[in-house]
Amino acid sequence: MTSPLNPAQLRAYFALTEAANLLQFAVQQQLRADGDLSYVQFDILATLADATRPLTMTDLADGVVYSRSGLTHQAALLEKAALIVRRPSPADHRATVVDITDAGRARLAEVLPGHVDVVREMLYEPLSDQDVDTFDDITGRIRDHMRAKPPRSAVSRRPETDEG
């Protein structure tokens, strides 16, 4: 049996999840108000804008940590709004590549100032510069540890059985 988390670990875990939920709620409100975007749509646009090339749907799903079916739905909405384009991959006929359009870049630029304001107020305002450096180090290590696990796209969609 696995040993329970100690009290400090429990407090840190619950503080992290509550803070993340509060931040995400504030960001979602801002993104809806300023650009009629959901958080995942913003994440998709930001990921594509930062990419040096169009991404496959699988790479995009792994990057934004979203299910393939959910990403397909969000991509359809973004494509309908002319914020992204999807096309067959020239390298692999089974894959679809996604790229951000000029309109998508414009929408991202529209919401980014408010997004930065919310993040600065909600996340960084109570922290000193040294706190931010420490926070960056800790969260970076946590993220890197989690990203070292197989991506969601590598996990089987079928439940495993105990049959031999």
C-alpha positions, 0 to 999 in steps of 0.5 A: 500500500502507498504511504499517505501524503504528509500534512505539508505535501497535502497543504501544498497540493491543495494550495496548488490546485486551488490557486490553479483553479482560481487563476484559470477561472479569472483567465477564462473570464478575461479571454471570453470578455476580450476575445470570445475565446475559451482557455483551450482555444487561447492555448491552441492559438498561443501554441501555434503562434509560438511554433516554428512550423504547422503542428500535427493534431497529435503534437498539438493535443500533447502540447496543450494537454487536451484529448484528441476528440476535444481538440478536434472539436475546438479546432473545428470551432477555431477553423470556422472562425478562420483563426486556424487552418487544417490540412492533410500532412504532406509527410503523412497522409494519415495526419492533419497539420494545423496552422494559425492564420493572420486572423488568429494572430490578430485575435491572440494580440487582442486578448494578450494584454488583458491576459498578461494583466490578469496573470500579473495581478493574480499570480505574480503580485504577491511574489517578490522577484526572488519568489518568482525565481524560486517559483519558476525553478520549482514549477519548471522541475515539476513540469519537466518531471510530468512531461518526461512521462509518455504523452497522452497520445501514446497512452492506449485508448482501450482499457487493459485486461488482465487476460494473458 
